[in-house]
Each structure stands twice: as structure tokens, then as C-alpha cells.
Amino acid sequence: MKRSLLSRTWSLWLLSLICMSHISSAESPYEHLEQGRQVSEQGIRHSFLLTGSKMTAIFNEDSEVIWWIKGGSRDGTVLQNGNILICEAKRVVEYVKGTTDIVWSYKLNRKKNKEIAAAWRLEDGNTLLVENGATPRLLEITQEGEVAVEFALQPETDNAHMQSRMARKLPNGNYLVPHLLAFSVKEYSPTGEVVREIKTDLAELGGREDRNWPFTAIRKEDGSTVVNLTNGNKTVIFDAEGKVLWRCDNADVADRFADPCGGHLLPNSNFVIGSYGQKDRKKPIFFEVTPEKKVVWEFFHPLAKSHEIHVLTTNGVALNSYTK
């Protein structure tokens, strides 16, 4: 019942977002911002939340900004109630739908750690986040600001910025955490025990010389895991034992990979990939690739850097879940 109600609330909010797609730029309070451009021979149009070092914004299917905050961000999600959860370097903030009013926040304890790498709202209302620094750790924070879960992470490096990224909680209650310089996506139990590990420095992927640093990891329903490998410039699907099932790199997509960080697995099994390090503005900062490695959608922007993406609608149809 609860899931059904949340799903209906989510769908209603996304339908209102679709309606907002028809607001002209002249009527938008964000008309001073640079607009984007979507290209798709298949006619695909997405609305989405973009987080990055130079811009944090929601774009509609016409590539217009319909929500924006100053400053950069690392992770972000539009929640079931329409509020927007944004992870910055030193805090996590929940904004009221369509506004910059803050209803919930968490600030980093700077005496212990240097930065927050990811944040994710859970079904019970807790917020999952990971901190990097002297005591790298995973936390679940309640709505009241109390610590519900805490355990030490094992990033295998003292380099705080490279310890962890897009952590997520799995349906089985475990946690999936990419560790860049460990060349590993580790699955932790609720008590902090590593119960499974996916190595990204495999020889067939180019080894450590290819700098296959895992950034975004998404567990699929079949037990396989999609992983963006940043400096390795590739996306790989690993099976439950950590063997390579599928890979896509620049040879497949005409050099569109440029430090792929964020990604969103769509219901049709296509994968939207963010090229965070893209400096050539004639190339997309986001692109969508099919399982056959065909690029079917691209997003261009003169300024934004694509750290993470949350796709909200496709051609006027709301996605039924905010899981990515």
C-alpha cells in the first residue's frame, strides 16, 4: 500500500513536470541560464536532474532549465514527493519541490572527514551517504538527524577524494560502494563486512594501467552490475562473480567517453552516461547507449559538467521509479 501510494504521488509530480515542459523560456525565471540541446534521430527526449561542478539543474524535454540552484553538486535525486535531494561536497540538502527552500540537511563533521561523496534517500526516510577522509564511513541518517547505521569503509587509500563515490543500498539490505583507487566495487553487509567484490583492474579491461576507477555502480535485477569506469573511459557489466558480460568504450561510440562518472539505467535497458571530463563542447556531456552499443540520444551544453544524472521522463512518460 505504501509503495503504491508513493508511486502514484511520484507519477502525479512527474506529470506536472511534463506540463512545465511547455512553459516558454520567456516565462521562465531561469531564462538567464544557458540552455541545453538534445539530439536524437529516434526522437527521444528526456527531462532530468543534472548535478555537476558548474551547474545543478533540472532540464525539461525541451532542454530548458525549470529548476536551478547556485553552485556545484556531486549526487542528486528527485524524490517521490517532488523534493530534490542534492549532495554537495560538505553537506546534503533537501529542497522543497520547485523552490530553494530547505526542509532537511546534513553537514559534514569536518573534524573527522573532508567530503561527502554521495547521498541517497531510502524508503524508510533515512538518507544514505558516504564520507571520505581520515575515517571513511557509510552512514544512514534519520529525518531527525540521528545516526541509524554507521560502519567503516575499506577504500584502500588515504587519498580522500578518491576513496568512494556513488554508494547505494541494495534490496537485500547490503550496500554497494565503488572505491576508485581500490579498483573495486565492494558490497558491504549492514555491519560493514565485505561480502562481495567486483574488481575493475582485470587484464581484459586493460589492468590498472587503464585507470579503470569505478564511479557509478548499479545492481540490475538479474544480479549483474553496471559500472562506469572513469579514467578508463568505459562502461562494463559484470556478472555476480565479477566476470565481464558486456563492455562499451570509445571504439564503440566514436570517442564520446570522457571520464564517465554518473549514469542512469533506464527501464528499456539503455544506459545514460555522463562524460564529466568532456572539454569539446561539440561532443555531448550525456549520451544514451543501447545494449547493442548504439548511441540513440545526446545532450549538449556550453557550460555544465555531468557529474550525475537522474532521468525523470521520456517523451512525456514518467518513469515509475526513482531508483537508478
C-alpha distance (Angstrom), angle and dihedral (degrees) to the residues before:
residue distance angle dihedral
M1 . . .
K2 3.80 . .
R3 3.81 92.5 .
S4 3.82 90.7 48.1
L5 3.82 92.1 51.1
L6 3.80 91.6 47.7
S7 3.79 90.6 48.8
R8 3.82 91.2 52.5
T9 3.81 91.5 47.3
W10 3.79 90.4 49.5
S11 3.80 92.8 48.6
L12 3.81 92.6 48.9
W13 3.78 91.5 51.0
L14 3.79 92.4 48.7
L15 3.79 90.3 49.1
S16 3.80 87.7 56.1
L17 3.79 87.3 50.7
I18 3.79 90.1 53.5
C19 3.81 89.3 53.0
M20 3.80 89.0 51.4
S21 3.79 88.0 57.4
H22 3.79 88.8 77.2
I23 3.80 95.0 57.2
S24 3.80 107.8 114.0
S25 3.79 119.3 -122.2
A26 3.82 88.9 -116.1
E27 3.80 89.0 63.7
S28 3.81 94.3 45.6
P29 3.81 121.7 101.0
Y30 3.81 86.2 -145.2
E31 3.79 97.6 58.5
H32 3.81 89.5 117.4
L33 3.80 90.0 66.6
E34 3.76 124.6 89.8
Q35 3.80 111.0 -98.8
G36 3.78 124.4 -138.5
R37 3.79 133.5 -130.7
Q38 3.80 129.1 -132.2
V39 3.79 120.9 -156.5
S40 3.79 124.6 -169.4
E41 3.79 130.2 150.6
Q42 3.80 86.7 -159.6
G43 3.81 91.2 57.2
I44 3.82 94.3 -114.3
R45 3.79 115.6 163.9
H46 3.80 124.4 -178.4
S47 3.78 135.1 -171.9
F48 3.77 112.3 -151.7
L49 3.77 150.1 159.3
L50 3.80 113.6 -110.4
T51 3.78 123.0 -161.1
G52 3.79 122.2 -173.4
S53 3.78 146.8 133.2
K54 3.82 94.2 -86.4
M55 3.80 104.2 30.9
T56 3.80 142.1 22.3
A57 3.80 112.0 -168.5
I58 3.79 149.4 132.6
F59 3.80 114.4 -122.2
N60 3.79 122.6 -161.4
E61 3.79 124.8 -140.4
D62 3.80 89.4 -86.7
S63 3.82 88.3 58.6
E64 3.81 91.6 -111.8
V65 3.80 122.6 139.6
I66 3.81 110.6 -112.1
W67 3.82 98.0 167.6
W68 3.78 130.6 22.7
I69 3.79 143.0 165.8
K70 3.77 129.5 -167.4
G71 3.76 118.6 -103.0
G72 3.75 136.7 27.0
S73 3.79 131.1 -67.9
R74 3.78 141.3 -167.7
D75 3.78 108.5 -149.3
G76 3.78 134.0 11.9
T77 3.78 146.1 171.2
V78 3.78 137.2 -175.0
L79 3.80 103.1 -131.5
Q80 3.79 129.1 -138.7
N81 3.82 91.7 -96.9
G82 3.80 93.0 50.2
N83 3.79 95.1 -103.4
I84 3.79 116.5 132.2
L85 3.81 122.8 -126.2
I86 3.80 112.5 -156.1
C87 3.80 127.9 -175.1
E88 3.77 115.0 -152.2
A89 3.79 126.4 -179.8
K90 3.81 94.6 -92.6
R91 3.80 105.1 20.0
V92 3.80 146.8 22.7
V93 3.81 116.7 -131.0
E94 3.81 133.4 -170.2
Y95 3.81 113.0 -154.4
V96 3.79 124.6 -161.1
K97 3.80 112.2 -106.9
G98 3.79 111.3 -77.4
T99 3.82 94.8 -3.0
T100 3.79 142.1 78.9
D101 3.82 92.3 -121.1
I102 3.81 111.3 127.3
V103 3.81 119.6 -137.1
W104 3.81 99.8 167.7
S105 3.77 136.7 15.0
Y106 3.79 143.5 168.2
K107 3.79 122.9 -156.1
L108 3.77 125.4 -154.4
N109 3.79 117.8 -108.8
R110 3.80 95.0 -127.2
K111 3.79 93.5 -167.3
K112 3.80 88.8 69.3
N113 3.79 106.6 29.8
K114 3.79 143.5 14.3
E115 3.79 107.0 -139.3
I116 3.79 148.5 5.5
A117 3.78 111.5 -123.1
A118 3.83 103.9 -173.1
A119 3.80 143.5 -1.7
W120 3.80 133.0 -162.6
R121 3.82 131.7 177.0
L122 3.79 113.9 -130.9
E123 3.81 128.4 -147.4
D124 3.82 92.7 -106.4
G125 3.81 90.9 56.5
N126 3.78 96.3 -103.1
T127 3.79 118.9 128.3
L128 3.78 119.0 -131.0
L129 3.80 116.1 -148.6
V130 3.77 140.2 159.3
E131 3.79 126.9 -140.8
N132 3.80 125.1 -155.1
G133 3.78 125.1 -154.6
A134 3.80 139.8 67.8
T135 3.82 91.5 -18.3
P136 3.82 106.4 29.2
R137 3.78 108.8 -161.2
L138 3.78 147.0 162.9
L139 3.80 117.8 -127.6
E140 3.77 140.0 -174.0
I141 3.80 110.6 -156.1
T142 3.81 121.4 -164.4
Q143 3.79 124.7 -135.8
E144 3.80 86.8 -101.5
G145 3.80 91.0 56.4
E146 3.80 96.3 -106.9
V147 3.81 123.5 137.8
A148 3.81 109.0 -111.3
V149 3.82 97.8 170.0
E150 3.79 130.1 18.0
F151 3.78 133.4 165.1
A152 3.79 138.3 150.1
L153 3.78 119.8 -97.1
Q154 3.79 124.4 -138.1
P155 3.83 105.7 -137.8
E156 3.83 94.9 154.0
T157 3.82 92.7 -135.8
D158 3.80 140.3 77.6
N159 3.81 90.7 -144.9
A160 3.81 97.3 110.9
H161 3.80 96.9 -161.1
M162 3.79 91.7 53.3
Q163 3.80 100.0 44.6
S164 3.81 103.5 93.0
R165 3.78 145.2 -17.3
M166 3.83 139.2 177.5
A167 3.80 102.4 17.8
R168 3.80 117.3 -176.7
K169 3.80 136.1 179.4
L170 3.78 117.4 -118.9
P171 3.82 127.2 -138.8
N172 3.82 89.2 -109.3
G173 3.81 90.5 60.7
N174 3.80 95.5 -105.2
Y175 3.80 125.0 118.2
L176 3.80 128.9 -121.5
V177 3.82 113.2 -148.0
P178 3.83 126.8 176.6
H179 3.83 113.2 -144.5
L180 3.79 110.4 -163.8
L181 3.80 105.2 -161.4
A182 3.80 92.0 34.7
F183 3.82 86.3 60.7
S184 3.77 85.7 -136.9
V185 3.77 144.1 114.2
K186 3.79 105.1 -149.5
E187 3.78 127.0 -161.4
Y188 3.80 111.0 -149.0
S189 3.78 128.7 -162.9
P190 3.84 117.9 -131.2
T191 3.82 87.6 -95.0
G192 3.81 93.6 53.6
E193 3.79 99.9 -101.3
V194 3.82 115.6 143.4
V195 3.81 103.6 -124.7
R196 3.81 99.1 169.6
E197 3.77 136.3 15.2
I198 3.80 132.8 -163.9
K199 3.81 112.3 -159.2
T200 3.80 116.6 -149.2
D201 3.81 98.4 -172.6
L202 3.79 94.0 77.7
A203 3.79 115.7 149.7
E204 3.80 91.7 -122.4
L205 3.82 88.5 59.2
G206 3.79 93.2 50.6
G207 3.79 98.6 -89.9
R208 3.78 123.5 -115.5
E209 3.79 90.3 -41.8
D210 3.82 87.8 73.8
R211 3.82 90.1 56.2
N212 3.79 92.9 -131.3
W213 3.80 94.1 -174.7
P214 3.83 110.6 176.9
F215 3.79 113.3 -130.8
T216 3.81 111.3 157.6
A217 3.81 120.1 28.7
I218 3.81 122.7 -177.8
R219 3.80 122.5 -174.5
K220 3.79 112.4 -141.8
E221 3.79 124.7 -146.7
D222 3.80 91.4 -106.7
G223 3.81 91.0 59.7
S224 3.79 96.5 -104.1
T225 3.81 120.9 121.7
V226 3.81 130.1 -135.6
V227 3.81 112.0 -146.9
N228 3.81 131.3 -174.4
L229 3.81 110.3 -145.9
T230 3.80 106.7 -155.6
N231 3.81 112.7 -157.9
G232 3.79 88.0 19.6
N233 3.83 87.5 67.1
K234 3.75 96.6 -141.9
T235 3.80 143.9 102.2
V236 3.80 116.9 -137.1
I237 3.80 135.0 -173.0
F238 3.82 113.6 -148.5
D239 3.78 124.8 -166.0
A240 3.81 122.9 -128.6
E241 3.81 90.4 -84.0
G242 3.79 93.9 50.4
K243 3.80 97.2 -103.1
V244 3.80 119.8 141.8
L245 3.80 112.4 -103.1
W246 3.81 99.0 167.3
R247 3.78 138.4 -0.6
C248 3.76 135.8 -173.4
D249 3.79 123.8 -168.4
N250 3.79 140.5 159.4
A251 3.79 92.6 -72.3
D252 3.81 87.4 64.0
V253 3.81 100.1 44.4
A254 3.82 105.3 34.6
D255 3.80 96.2 -102.0
R256 3.81 97.1 -53.7
F257 3.81 92.1 137.3
A258 3.81 112.2 95.4
D259 3.80 111.1 160.7
P260 3.83 96.7 -36.4
C261 3.79 108.5 -145.9
G262 3.80 115.2 154.3
G263 3.77 127.8 38.2
H264 3.80 142.8 170.8
L265 3.79 124.7 -151.5
L266 3.81 107.7 -143.5
P267 3.83 125.4 -147.1
N268 3.83 90.6 -107.9
S269 3.85 89.5 57.7
N270 3.80 93.1 -108.0
F271 3.77 114.0 134.5
V272 3.81 125.8 -138.5
I273 3.80 110.7 -149.4
G274 3.79 129.1 -165.9
S275 3.80 119.4 -144.3
Y276 3.78 99.0 -153.7
G277 3.79 94.6 177.5
Q278 3.79 96.2 49.7
K279 3.82 108.3 134.7
D280 3.79 97.7 165.3
R281 3.81 102.7 86.1
K282 3.79 89.8 -163.2
K283 3.78 85.4 72.0
P284 3.83 125.6 67.3
I285 3.78 124.9 -97.6
F286 3.82 88.0 -153.6
F287 3.78 128.7 29.6
E288 3.80 134.8 173.9
V289 3.78 120.2 -137.1
T290 3.80 129.3 -169.9
P291 3.83 125.3 -136.8
E292 3.82 84.5 -100.2
K293 3.84 87.8 59.4
K294 3.78 94.5 -112.5
V295 3.81 117.0 145.1
V296 3.82 107.5 -131.3
W297 3.83 103.3 165.9
E298 3.80 137.7 27.6
F299 3.79 136.1 -175.7
F300 3.79 122.1 -155.3
H301 3.79 127.4 -168.7
P302 3.82 130.8 171.9
L303 3.81 94.7 -140.3
A304 3.81 116.8 11.9
K305 3.80 124.4 101.3
S306 3.78 115.5 -148.5
H307 3.77 109.8 -129.4
E308 3.83 98.9 150.0
I309 3.81 136.8 -9.3
H310 3.80 135.2 -156.0
V311 3.82 111.7 -168.1
L312 3.82 110.8 -147.1
T313 3.81 107.6 177.0
T314 3.79 138.4 6.5
N315 3.81 119.4 -154.0
G316 3.78 92.0 -22.5
V317 3.80 95.1 -47.5
A318 3.81 117.2 117.6
L319 3.77 116.5 -133.0
N320 3.80 107.7 -119.3
S321 3.78 96.3 -135.7
Y322 3.77 138.2 40.0
T323 3.79 91.5 -147.6
K324 3.79 113.5 119.3
